[in-house]
Structure formats: structure tokens, C-alpha cells
Amino acid sequence: MPEEQNSEPKRKYAWVGKWAKMTGDRARIDAKVNNTYIIYEKSGKLVKEFPNGEIVPFNKDGES
């Protein structure tokens, strides 16, 4: 029976993936507390995520 392949890439330092996820989670918490938004890349494009869960494309000219 062949072994199932793990879809997650192997990292030399396993803690890096966990640290990155925790950093993103912390950013969401801070945005909610301060009623701001976070910006991240999704499907190759930058988006803004607001505390209410709304996600809109990010435009560099400052308008959503």
C-alpha cells in the first residue's frame, strides 16, 4: 500500500509555519480591537479584510 502524500511542504524549521499563522491571527485580533483592517495577498492580489469579515480588493490609490 503506497503512503499518502502530505500536501503541506516540509520545512527545515517546522515552527516557521506555526509562527506565521499565529502572526496572522494576532493581526486579525488587533484589527478588530482597533476597528481597522488587515491587508494580505489572496489569489495573487492584495485584499483588505475588515473586522466584520468583509473582504475587498486593495487599490494603491487608497480607495477600496
C-alpha positions as CSV (number, residue, x, y, z in Angstrom):
1,M,0.0,0.0,0.0
2,P,1.6,3.3,-1.0
3,E,2.0,6.0,1.6
4,E,-0.3,9.0,1.3
5,Q,1.4,12.2,0.3
6,N,1.2,15.1,2.7
7,S,0.1,18.3,0.8
8,E,2.0,20.6,3.2
9,P,5.5,21.4,2.2
10,K,8.3,20.1,4.5
11,R,10.2,22.9,6.2
12,K,13.6,22.8,7.7
13,Y,12.2,24.6,10.7
14,A,8.7,23.3,11.4
15,W,8.0,26.2,13.8
16,V,8.0,28.8,11.0
17,G,4.6,27.8,9.6
18,K,3.0,27.8,13.1
19,W,4.6,31.2,13.8
20,A,3.4,32.7,10.6
21,K,-0.2,31.5,11.3
22,M,-0.1,32.9,14.8
23,T,1.1,36.3,13.5
24,G,-1.8,36.5,11.1
25,D,-4.3,35.5,13.8
26,R,-2.8,38.2,16.0
27,A,-3.1,40.8,13.2
28,R,-6.8,40.0,12.9
29,I,-7.3,40.4,16.7
30,D,-5.5,43.7,16.7
31,A,-7.6,44.9,13.7
32,K,-10.8,44.0,15.5
33,V,-9.8,45.8,18.7
34,N,-8.7,48.9,16.9
35,N,-11.5,48.8,14.3
36,T,-9.1,48.8,11.4
37,Y,-8.3,46.3,8.6
38,I,-5.5,44.0,7.6
39,I,-4.0,43.7,4.1
40,Y,-2.8,40.4,2.7
41,E,-2.4,38.5,-0.6
42,K,-5.2,36.2,-1.7
43,S,-5.1,34.5,-5.1
44,G,-2.2,36.7,-6.2
45,K,-4.0,40.0,-5.4
46,L,-3.9,42.3,-2.4
47,V,-7.1,42.5,-0.4
48,K,-8.3,44.3,2.7
49,E,-10.1,42.3,5.4
50,F,-12.3,44.3,7.8
51,P,-13.2,43.2,11.3
52,N,-16.8,42.3,10.2
53,G,-15.4,39.7,7.7
54,E,-15.8,41.8,4.6
55,I,-13.0,41.4,2.1
56,V,-12.5,44.0,-0.7
57,P,-9.7,44.4,-3.3
58,F,-6.9,46.8,-2.2
59,N,-6.2,49.7,-4.5
60,K,-2.9,51.5,-4.2
61,D,-4.6,54.9,-4.6
62,G,-6.2,54.4,-1.2
63,E,-9.7,53.8,-2.3
64,S,-11.4,50.4,-1.7
